[in-house]
Amino acid sequence: MERRRLVEVFTAGCPVCAEVVQSVQDAACPSCHVSVLDMNDANVAARAGDLGVRSLPAVAIDGELASCCSSRGPDLGALKEAGLSTPL
């Protein structure tokens, strides 16, 4: 049996996600299996949580969240610095 690299693309179905899905599919090699996963599915959301997904789109390769997709997501401190919770 041929070994395959599992590439999981977590998406919310938005145009930005669709662009990333297309880019990943275009860049995938013959031994890559690209799986597009809809975050509206509770099982997919649970898998994403296990991997540490904090923003979308996100890509995991062979069960590891890609470094470009980690350490991202809303940061309450940064949002407050930008004005969140501060009256005008």
Gaussian input, Z-matrix of N, CA and C with variables (Angstrom, degrees):
# hf/3-21g

backbone

0 1
 N
 C     1     B1
 C     2     B2     1     A1
 N     3     B3     2     A2     1     D1
 C     4     B4     3     A3     2     D2
 C     5     B5     4     A4     3     D3
 N     6     B6     5     A5     4     D4
 C     7     B7     6     A6     5     D5
 C     8     B8     7     A7     6     D6
 N     9     B9     8     A8     7     D7
 C    10    B10     9     A9     8     D8
 C    11    B11    10    A10     9     D9
 N    12    B12    11    A11    10    D10
 C    13    B13    12    A12    11    D11
 C    14    B14    13    A13    12    D12
 N    15    B15    14    A14    13    D13
 C    16    B16    15    A15    14    D14
 C    17    B17    16    A16    15    D15
 N    18    B18    17    A17    16    D16
 C    19    B19    18    A18    17    D17
 C    20    B20    19    A19    18    D18
 N    21    B21    20    A20    19    D19
 C    22    B22    21    A21    20    D20
 C    23    B23    22    A22    21    D21
 N    24    B24    23    A23    22    D22
 C    25    B25    24    A24    23    D23
 C    26    B26    25    A25    24    D24
 N    27    B27    26    A26    25    D25
 C    28    B28    27    A27    26    D26
 C    29    B29    28    A28    27    D27
 N    30    B30    29    A29    28    D28
 C    31    B31    30    A30    29    D29
 C    32    B32    31    A31    30    D30
 N    33    B33    32    A32    31    D31
 C    34    B34    33    A33    32    D32
 C    35    B35    34    A34    33    D33
 N    36    B36    35    A35    34    D34
 C    37    B37    36    A36    35    D35
 C    38    B38    37    A37    36    D36
 N    39    B39    38    A38    37    D37
 C    40    B40    39    A39    38    D38
 C    41    B41    40    A40    39    D39
 N    42    B42    41    A41    40    D40
 C    43    B43    42    A42    41    D41
 C    44    B44    43    A43    42    D42
 N    45    B45    44    A44    43    D43
 C    46    B46    45    A45    44    D44
 C    47    B47    46    A46    45    D45
 N    48    B48    47    A47    46    D46
 C    49    B49    48    A48    47    D47
 C    50    B50    49    A49    48    D48
 N    51    B51    50    A50    49    D49
 C    52    B52    51    A51    50    D50
 C    53    B53    52    A52    51    D51
 N    54    B54    53    A53    52    D52
 C    55    B55    54    A54    53    D53
 C    56    B56    55    A55    54    D54
 N    57    B57    56    A56    55    D55
 C    58    B58    57    A57    56    D56
 C    59    B59    58    A58    57    D57
 N    60    B60    59    A59    58    D58
 C    61    B61    60    A60    59    D59
 C    62    B62    61    A61    60    D60
 N    63    B63    62    A62    61    D61
 C    64    B64    63    A63    62    D62
 C    65    B65    64    A64    63    D63
 N    66    B66    65    A65    64    D64
 C    67    B67    66    A66    65    D65
 C    68    B68    67    A67    66    D66
 N    69    B69    68    A68    67    D67
 C    70    B70    69    A69    68    D68
 C    71    B71    70    A70    69    D69
 N    72    B72    71    A71    70    D70
 C    73    B73    72    A72    71    D71
 C    74    B74    73    A73    72    D72
 N    75    B75    74    A74    73    D73
 C    76    B76    75    A75    74    D74
 C    77    B77    76    A76    75    D75
 N    78    B78    77    A77    76    D76
 C    79    B79    78    A78    77    D77
 C    80    B80    79    A79    78    D78
 N    81    B81    80    A80    79    D79
 C    82    B82    81    A81    80    D80
 C    83    B83    82    A82    81    D81
 N    84    B84    83    A83    82    D82
 C    85    B85    84    A84    83    D83
 C    86    B86    85    A85    84    D84
 N    87    B87    86    A86    85    D85
 C    88    B88    87    A87    86    D86
 C    89    B89    88    A88    87    D87
 N    90    B90    89    A89    88    D88
 C    91    B91    90    A90    89    D89
 C    92    B92    91    A91    90    D90
 N    93    B93    92    A92    91    D91
 C    94    B94    93    A93    92    D92
 C    95    B95    94    A94    93    D93
 N    96    B96    95    A95    94    D94
 C    97    B97    96    A96    95    D95
 C    98    B98    97    A97    96    D96
 N    99    B99    98    A98    97    D97
 C   100   B100    99    A99    98    D98
 C   101   B101   100   A100    99    D99
 N   102   B102   101   A101   100   D100
 C   103   B103   102   A102   101   D101
 C   104   B104   103   A103   102   D102
 N   105   B105   104   A104   103   D103
 C   106   B106   105   A105   104   D104
 C   107   B107   106   A106   105   D105
 N   108   B108   107   A107   106   D106
 C   109   B109   108   A108   107   D107
 C   110   B110   109   A109   108   D108
 N   111   B111   110   A110   109   D109
 C   112   B112   111   A111   110   D110
 C   113   B113   112   A112   111   D111
 N   114   B114   113   A113   112   D112
 C   115   B115   114   A114   113   D113
 C   116   B116   115   A115   114   D114
 N   117   B117   116   A116   115   D115
 C   118   B118   117   A117   116   D116
 C   119   B119   118   A118   117   D117
 N   120   B120   119   A119   118   D118
 C   121   B121   120   A120   119   D119
 C   122   B122   121   A121   120   D120
 N   123   B123   122   A122   121   D121
 C   124   B124   123   A123   122   D122
 C   125   B125   124   A124   123   D123
 N   126   B126   125   A125   124   D124
 C   127   B127   126   A126   125   D125
 C   128   B128   127   A127   126   D126
 N   129   B129   128   A128   127   D127
 C   130   B130   129   A129   128   D128
 C   131   B131   130   A130   129   D129
 N   132   B132   131   A131   130   D130
 C   133   B133   132   A132   131   D131
 C   134   B134   133   A133   132   D132
 N   135   B135   134   A134   133   D133
 C   136   B136   135   A135   134   D134
 C   137   B137   136   A136   135   D135
 N   138   B138   137   A137   136   D136
 C   139   B139   138   A138   137   D137
 C   140   B140   139   A139   138   D138
 N   141   B141   140   A140   139   D139
 C   142   B142   141   A141   140   D140
 C   143   B143   142   A142   141   D141
 N   144   B144   143   A143   142   D142
 C   145   B145   144   A144   143   D143
 C   146   B146   145   A145   144   D144
 N   147   B147   146   A146   145   D145
 C   148   B148   147   A147   146   D146
 C   149   B149   148   A148   147   D147
 N   150   B150   149   A149   148   D148
 C   151   B151   150   A150   149   D149
 C   152   B152   151   A151   150   D150
 N   153   B153   152   A152   151   D151
 C   154   B154   153   A153   152   D152
 C   155   B155   154   A154   153   D153
 N   156   B156   155   A155   154   D154
 C   157   B157   156   A156   155   D155
 C   158   B158   157   A157   156   D156
 N   159   B159   158   A158   157   D157
 C   160   B160   159   A159   158   D158
 C   161   B161   160   A160   159   D159
 N   162   B162   161   A161   160   D160
 C   163   B163   162   A162   161   D161
 C   164   B164   163   A163   162   D162
 N   165   B165   164   A164   163   D163
 C   166   B166   165   A165   164   D164
 C   167   B167   166   A166   165   D165
 N   168   B168   167   A167   166   D166
 C   169   B169   168   A168   167   D167
 C   170   B170   169   A169   168   D168
 N   171   B171   170   A170   169   D169
 C   172   B172   171   A171   170   D170
 C   173   B173   172   A172   171   D171
 N   174   B174   173   A173   172   D172
 C   175   B175   174   A174   173   D173
 C   176   B176   175   A175   174   D174
 N   177   B177   176   A176   175   D175
 C   178   B178   177   A177   176   D176
 C   179   B179   178   A178   177   D177
 N   180   B180   179   A179   178   D178
 C   181   B181   180   A180   179   D179
 C   182   B182   181   A181   180   D180
 N   183   B183   182   A182   181   D181
 C   184   B184   183   A183   182   D182
 C   185   B185   184   A184   183   D183
 N   186   B186   185   A185   184   D184
 C   187   B187   186   A186   185   D185
 C   188   B188   187   A187   186   D186
 N   189   B189   188   A188   187   D187
 C   190   B190   189   A189   188   D188
 C   191   B191   190   A190   189   D189
 N   192   B192   191   A191   190   D190
 C   193   B193   192   A192   191   D191
 C   194   B194   193   A193   192   D192
 N   195   B195   194   A194   193   D193
 C   196   B196   195   A195   194   D194
 C   197   B197   196   A196   195   D195
 N   198   B198   197   A197   196   D196
 C   199   B199   198   A198   197   D197
 C   200   B200   199   A199   198   D198
 N   201   B201   200   A200   199   D199
 C   202   B202   201   A201   200   D200
 C   203   B203   202   A202   201   D201
 N   204   B204   203   A203   202   D202
 C   205   B205   204   A204   203   D203
 C   206   B206   205   A205   204   D204
 N   207   B207   206   A206   205   D205
 C   208   B208   207   A207   206   D206
 C   209   B209   208   A208   207   D207
 N   210   B210   209   A209   208   D208
 C   211   B211   210   A210   209   D209
 C   212   B212   211   A211   210   D210
 N   213   B213   212   A212   211   D211
 C   214   B214   213   A213   212   D212
 C   215   B215   214   A214   213   D213
 N   216   B216   215   A215   214   D214
 C   217   B217   216   A216   215   D215
 C   218   B218   217   A217   216   D216
 N   219   B219   218   A218   217   D217
 C   220   B220   219   A219   218   D218
 C   221   B221   220   A220   219   D219
 N   222   B222   221   A221   220   D220
 C   223   B223   222   A222   221   D221
 C   224   B224   223   A223   222   D222
 N   225   B225   224   A224   223   D223
 C   226   B226   225   A225   224   D224
 C   227   B227   226   A226   225   D225
 N   228   B228   227   A227   226   D226
 C   229   B229   228   A228   227   D227
 C   230   B230   229   A229   228   D228
 N   231   B231   230   A230   229   D229
 C   232   B232   231   A231   230   D230
 C   233   B233   232   A232   231   D231
 N   234   B234   233   A233   232   D232
 C   235   B235   234   A234   233   D233
 C   236   B236   235   A235   234   D234
 N   237   B237   236   A236   235   D235
 C   238   B238   237   A237   236   D236
 C   239   B239   238   A238   237   D237
 N   240   B240   239   A239   238   D238
 C   241   B241   240   A240   239   D239
 C   242   B242   241   A241   240   D240
 N   243   B243   242   A242   241   D241
 C   244   B244   243   A243   242   D242
 C   245   B245   244   A244   243   D243
 N   246   B246   245   A245   244   D244
 C   247   B247   246   A246   245   D245
 C   248   B248   247   A247   246   D246
 N   249   B249   248   A248   247   D247
 C   250   B250   249   A249   248   D248
 C   251   B251   250   A250   249   D249
 N   252   B252   251   A251   250   D250
 C   253   B253   252   A252   251   D251
 C   254   B254   253   A253   252   D252
 N   255   B255   254   A254   253   D253
 C   256   B256   255   A255   254   D254
 C   257   B257   256   A256   255   D255
 N   258   B258   257   A257   256   D256
 C   259   B259   258   A258   257   D257
 C   260   B260   259   A259   258   D258
 N   261   B261   260   A260   259   D259
 C   262   B262   261   A261   260   D260
 C   263   B263   262   A262   261   D261

   B1=1.4441
   B2=1.5271
   B3=1.2956
   B4=1.4567
   B5=1.5227
   B6=1.3348
   B7=1.4704
   B8=1.5164
   B9=1.3188
   B10=1.4708
   B11=1.5174
   B12=1.2994
   B13=1.4612
   B14=1.5193
   B15=1.3372
   B16=1.4493
   B17=1.5241
   B18=1.3113
   B19=1.4596
   B20=1.5226
   B21=1.3428
   B22=1.4590
   B23=1.5254
   B24=1.3217
   B25=1.4627
   B26=1.5222
   B27=1.3294
   B28=1.4586
   B29=1.5164
   B30=1.3285
   B31=1.4554
   B32=1.5217
   B33=1.3239
   B34=1.4662
   B35=1.5225
   B36=1.3239
   B37=1.4535
   B38=1.5227
   B39=1.3189
   B40=1.4697
   B41=1.5333
   B42=1.3370
   B43=1.4630
   B44=1.5368
   B45=1.3220
   B46=1.4693
   B47=1.5257
   B48=1.3281
   B49=1.4631
   B50=1.5233
   B51=1.3213
   B52=1.4645
   B53=1.5228
   B54=1.3180
   B55=1.4630
   B56=1.5280
   B57=1.3199
   B58=1.4578
   B59=1.5283
   B60=1.3213
   B61=1.4655
   B62=1.5188
   B63=1.3115
   B64=1.4634
   B65=1.5227
   B66=1.3369
   B67=1.4662
   B68=1.5200
   B69=1.3394
   B70=1.4638
   B71=1.5248
   B72=1.3193
   B73=1.4616
   B74=1.5218
   B75=1.3315
   B76=1.4688
   B77=1.5246
   B78=1.3430
   B79=1.4637
   B80=1.5238
   B81=1.3197
   B82=1.4685
   B83=1.5267
   B84=1.3301
   B85=1.4623
   B86=1.5206
   B87=1.3187
   B88=1.4671
   B89=1.5315
   B90=1.3381
   B91=1.4600
   B92=1.5343
   B93=1.3290
   B94=1.4614
   B95=1.5241
   B96=1.3193
   B97=1.4639
   B98=1.5226
   B99=1.3403
   B100=1.4597
   B101=1.5220
   B102=1.3300
   B103=1.4536
   B104=1.5219
   B105=1.3338
   B106=1.4678
   B107=1.5232
   B108=1.3316
   B109=1.4598
   B110=1.5256
   B111=1.3285
   B112=1.4628
   B113=1.5209
   B114=1.3148
   B115=1.4584
   B116=1.5278
   B117=1.3233
   B118=1.4568
   B119=1.5266
   B120=1.3196
   B121=1.4575
   B122=1.5354
   B123=1.3207
   B124=1.4648
   B125=1.5304
   B126=1.3237
   B127=1.4611
   B128=1.5183
   B129=1.3133
   B130=1.4648
   B131=1.5228
   B132=1.3290
   B133=1.4633
   B134=1.5280
   B135=1.3382
   B136=1.4594
   B137=1.5278
   B138=1.3264
   B139=1.4742
   B140=1.5210
   B141=1.3301
   B142=1.4662
   B143=1.5274
   B144=1.3190
   B145=1.4596
   B146=1.5138
   B147=1.3265
   B148=1.4624
   B149=1.5247
   B150=1.3327
   B151=1.4691
   B152=1.5291
   B153=1.3407
   B154=1.4623
   B155=1.5183
   B156=1.3233
   B157=1.4662
   B158=1.5297
   B159=1.3421
   B160=1.4560
   B161=1.5216
   B162=1.3171
   B163=1.4651
   B164=1.5214
   B165=1.3108
   B166=1.4650
   B167=1.5102
   B168=1.3129
   B169=1.4499
   B170=1.5304
   B171=1.3165
   B172=1.4577
   B173=1.5263
   B174=1.3241
   B175=1.4629
   B176=1.5180
   B177=1.3179
   B178=1.4661
   B179=1.5197
   B180=1.3236
   B181=1.4608
   B182=1.5233
   B183=1.3122
   B184=1.4657
   B185=1.5280
   B186=1.3297
   B187=1.4586
   B188=1.5077
   B189=1.3338
   B190=1.4641
   B191=1.5221
   B192=1.3304
   B193=1.4580
   B194=1.5218
   B195=1.3291
   B196=1.4665
   B197=1.5279
   B198=1.3161
   B199=1.4639
   B200=1.5281
   B201=1.3190
   B202=1.4636
   B203=1.5280
   B204=1.3266
   B205=1.4631
   B206=1.5227
   B207=1.3207
   B208=1.4631
   B209=1.5258
   B210=1.3159
   B211=1.4693
   B212=1.5210
   B213=1.3088
   B214=1.4578
   B215=1.5096
   B216=1.2993
   B217=1.4486
   B218=1.5086
   B219=1.3050
   B220=1.4621
   B221=1.5280
   B222=1.3110
   B223=1.4576
   B224=1.5267
   B225=1.3356
   B226=1.4556
   B227=1.5287
   B228=1.3233
   B229=1.4603
   B230=1.5199
   B231=1.3267
   B232=1.4623
   B233=1.5239
   B234=1.3280
   B235=1.4684
   B236=1.5216
   B237=1.3151
   B238=1.4750
   B239=1.5153
   B240=1.3341
   B241=1.4626
   B242=1.5198
   B243=1.3245
   B244=1.4740
   B245=1.5273
   B246=1.3299
   B247=1.4573
   B248=1.5144
   B249=1.2997
   B250=1.4652
   B251=1.5262
   B252=1.2989
   B253=1.4687
   B254=1.5254
   B255=1.3283
   B256=1.4603
   B257=1.5204
   B258=1.3584
   B259=1.4644
   B260=1.5232
   B261=1.2963
   B262=1.4641
   B263=1.5138
   A1=109.47
   A2=116.49
   A3=123.42
   A4=110.95
   A5=116.85
   A6=120.85
   A7=109.62
   A8=115.60
   A9=120.85
   A10=108.96
   A11=116.79
   A12=122.90
   A13=106.65
   A14=117.30
   A15=121.20
   A16=109.75
   A17=115.69
   A18=122.57
   A19=106.87
   A20=116.11
   A21=121.27
   A22=108.96
   A23=115.91
   A24=121.29
   A25=107.09
   A26=116.09
   A27=122.27
   A28=108.27
   A29=116.36
   A30=121.07
   A31=111.83
   A32=114.47
   A33=121.24
   A34=110.69
   A35=116.71
   A36=120.84
   A37=114.49
   A38=117.31
   A39=120.73
   A40=110.09
   A41=117.86
   A42=120.48
   A43=113.66
   A44=117.94
   A45=120.24
   A46=109.72
   A47=116.40
   A48=120.43
   A49=110.63
   A50=116.76
   A51=121.00
   A52=110.81
   A53=117.09
   A54=121.16
   A55=110.89
   A56=116.82
   A57=120.88
   A58=110.37
   A59=117.00
   A60=120.55
   A61=109.59
   A62=117.87
   A63=121.42
   A64=111.09
   A65=116.88
   A66=120.70
   A67=111.35
   A68=116.49
   A69=120.36
   A70=110.10
   A71=117.13
   A72=120.26
   A73=111.27
   A74=116.89
   A75=120.75
   A76=111.78
   A77=116.90
   A78=121.40
   A79=112.66
   A80=117.62
   A81=121.28
   A82=111.12
   A83=114.32
   A84=120.16
   A85=109.27
   A86=117.73
   A87=120.38
   A88=114.21
   A89=118.00
   A90=119.40
   A91=112.77
   A92=116.64
   A93=120.99
   A94=110.27
   A95=115.09
   A96=121.19
   A97=106.35
   A98=116.32
   A99=121.69
   A100=108.76
   A101=114.73
   A102=121.68
   A103=108.36
   A104=116.78
   A105=122.01
   A106=107.03
   A107=116.00
   A108=121.96
   A109=110.89
   A110=116.22
   A111=123.60
   A112=110.20
   A113=117.04
   A114=122.10
   A115=113.14
   A116=118.28
   A117=120.54
   A118=111.33
   A119=117.72
   A120=123.55
   A121=107.49
   A122=117.37
   A123=122.01
   A124=112.15
   A125=118.10
   A126=120.66
   A127=111.66
   A128=116.12
   A129=120.74
   A130=109.41
   A131=117.26
   A132=121.31
   A133=110.87
   A134=116.72
   A135=120.45
   A136=110.40
   A137=117.04
   A138=121.41
   A139=110.18
   A140=116.02
   A141=120.91
   A142=110.31
   A143=116.45
   A144=120.20
   A145=111.68
   A146=116.87
   A147=121.11
   A148=111.95
   A149=116.10
   A150=120.85
   A151=112.51
   A152=116.83
   A153=120.24
   A154=114.27
   A155=117.81
   A156=120.85
   A157=108.84
   A158=115.72
   A159=121.21
   A160=112.65
   A161=116.98
   A162=120.88
   A163=108.41
   A164=114.93
   A165=121.40
   A166=110.70
   A167=117.37
   A168=128.22
   A169=110.86
   A170=115.46
   A171=121.54
   A172=108.43
   A173=115.35
   A174=121.02
   A175=109.54
   A176=115.55
   A177=121.93
   A178=107.55
   A179=115.63
   A180=121.29
   A181=108.02
   A182=114.60
   A183=122.14
   A184=111.98
   A185=115.87
   A186=121.20
   A187=116.08
   A188=117.69
   A189=121.60
   A190=108.96
   A191=116.21
   A192=120.70
   A193=108.33
   A194=116.98
   A195=121.28
   A196=109.69
   A197=116.91
   A198=121.25
   A199=112.14
   A200=117.14
   A201=119.80
   A202=112.08
   A203=116.66
   A204=121.50
   A205=112.72
   A206=117.14
   A207=119.50
   A208=109.78
   A209=115.65
   A210=122.40
   A211=112.45
   A212=116.09
   A213=119.45
   A214=107.95
   A215=114.49
   A216=120.29
   A217=109.35
   A218=116.09
   A219=119.83
   A220=111.28
   A221=115.00
   A222=122.90
   A223=106.66
   A224=116.92
   A225=121.11
   A226=111.86
   A227=117.02
   A228=120.05
   A229=111.91
   A230=117.11
   A231=121.14
   A232=110.51
   A233=117.22
   A234=120.08
   A235=110.62
   A236=116.92
   A237=119.84
   A238=110.66
   A239=116.84
   A240=120.73
   A241=111.38
   A242=115.83
   A243=121.21
   A244=112.23
   A245=116.91
   A246=119.03
   A247=115.92
   A248=117.86
   A249=120.19
   A250=109.05
   A251=116.49
   A252=126.12
   A253=113.37
   A254=117.69
   A255=121.35
   A256=108.78
   A257=117.70
   A258=120.09
   A259=111.60
   A260=116.37
   A261=121.28
   A262=110.42
   D1=135.65
   D2=-178.96
   D3=-73.36
   D4=133.38
   D5=175.24
   D6=-72.61
   D7=140.24
   D8=179.29
   D9=-126.42
   D10=144.07
   D11=173.35
   D12=-90.09
   D13=127.49
   D14=179.30
   D15=-90.87
   D16=120.00
   D17=177.60
   D18=-114.36
   D19=114.09
   D20=-179.61
   D21=-105.15
   D22=124.81
   D23=177.88
   D24=-111.10
   D25=114.69
   D26=179.18
   D27=-91.07
   D28=127.33
   D29=-171.82
   D30=-140.07
   D31=152.95
   D32=174.66
   D33=-103.40
   D34=1.55
   D35=178.13
   D36=84.40
   D37=11.14
   D38=-179.25
   D39=-84.97
   D40=168.52
   D41=179.64
   D42=-60.01
   D43=-36.20
   D44=178.29
   D45=-64.85
   D46=-42.96
   D47=177.76
   D48=-62.43
   D49=-42.97
   D50=-179.45
   D51=-60.72
   D52=-37.23
   D53=178.60
   D54=-65.43
   D55=-41.25
   D56=178.40
   D57=-67.55
   D58=-42.89
   D59=177.14
   D60=-55.99
   D61=-47.46
   D62=-179.04
   D63=-63.01
   D64=-42.85
   D65=179.29
   D66=-62.05
   D67=-43.51
   D68=179.52
   D69=-65.10
   D70=-44.47
   D71=179.35
   D72=-62.46
   D73=-39.52
   D74=179.03
   D75=-66.23
   D76=-34.42
   D77=-175.97
   D78=-87.20
   D79=-14.12
   D80=-175.81
   D81=-64.26
   D82=142.16
   D83=177.23
   D84=-90.61
   D85=170.39
   D86=-179.20
   D87=-58.99
   D88=-25.09
   D89=179.54
   D90=-90.83
   D91=4.54
   D92=177.82
   D93=-93.58
   D94=134.23
   D95=171.71
   D96=-109.70
   D97=109.72
   D98=-178.90
   D99=-92.03
   D100=123.47
   D101=178.57
   D102=-116.01
   D103=119.81
   D104=179.56
   D105=-94.62
   D106=121.24
   D107=-172.19
   D108=-115.97
   D109=126.79
   D110=-177.39
   D111=-87.86
   D112=117.25
   D113=-177.68
   D114=-67.52
   D115=-8.16
   D116=175.49
   D117=-75.64
   D118=-10.48
   D119=176.65
   D120=-88.83
   D121=125.28
   D122=-176.38
   D123=-58.46
   D124=-37.27
   D125=178.75
   D126=-66.82
   D127=-38.73
   D128=177.67
   D129=-66.41
   D130=-44.48
   D131=179.22
   D132=-60.14
   D133=-39.04
   D134=178.06
   D135=-65.21
   D136=-42.87
   D137=178.03
   D138=-61.19
   D139=-44.18
   D140=179.11
   D141=-61.04
   D142=-42.11
   D143=178.30
   D144=-61.97
   D145=-40.99
   D146=178.10
   D147=-61.34
   D148=-32.82
   D149=-179.38
   D150=-84.03
   D151=-13.36
   D152=-179.61
   D153=93.17
   D154=17.95
   D155=178.65
   D156=-64.05
   D157=127.79
   D158=179.51
   D159=-121.93
   D160=-10.78
   D161=177.14
   D162=-152.53
   D163=161.53
   D164=-177.27
   D165=-122.16
   D166=152.56
   D167=-6.19
   D168=-70.85
   D169=159.04
   D170=178.13
   D171=-140.64
   D172=151.18
   D173=-178.03
   D174=-129.39
   D175=132.50
   D176=172.91
   D177=-118.48
   D178=140.54
   D179=178.96
   D180=-122.93
   D181=122.18
   D182=-177.80
   D183=51.40
   D184=43.42
   D185=174.07
   D186=82.18
   D187=7.35
   D188=179.46
   D189=-121.40
   D190=128.18
   D191=177.13
   D192=-64.03
   D193=128.37
   D194=-179.19
   D195=-60.84
   D196=143.86
   D197=-176.21
   D198=-57.97
   D199=-30.76
   D200=179.24
   D201=-70.70
   D202=-13.42
   D203=-176.83
   D204=-108.33
   D205=-0.50
   D206=-179.51
   D207=-99.00
   D208=164.74
   D209=178.55
   D210=59.56
   D211=27.37
   D212=176.75
   D213=-118.72
   D214=171.76
   D215=179.88
   D216=119.55
   D217=167.87
   D218=-178.50
   D219=-60.16
   D220=136.25
   D221=176.76
   D222=-119.85
   D223=114.42
   D224=-174.70
   D225=-57.81
   D226=-39.07
   D227=178.76
   D228=-61.42
   D229=-45.86
   D230=179.96
   D231=-66.15
   D232=-37.25
   D233=178.51
   D234=-65.67
   D235=-39.37
   D236=178.09
   D237=-66.18
   D238=-38.67
   D239=176.57
   D240=-61.59
   D241=-30.90
   D242=179.53
   D243=-82.69
   D244=-4.40
   D245=175.63
   D246=122.09
   D247=-8.56
   D248=179.23
   D249=-60.91
   D250=133.26
   D251=178.82
   D252=75.03
   D253=7.06
   D254=177.35
   D255=-106.46
   D256=114.96
   D257=179.65
   D258=-60.87
   D259=148.44
   D260=177.31
   D261=-79.62

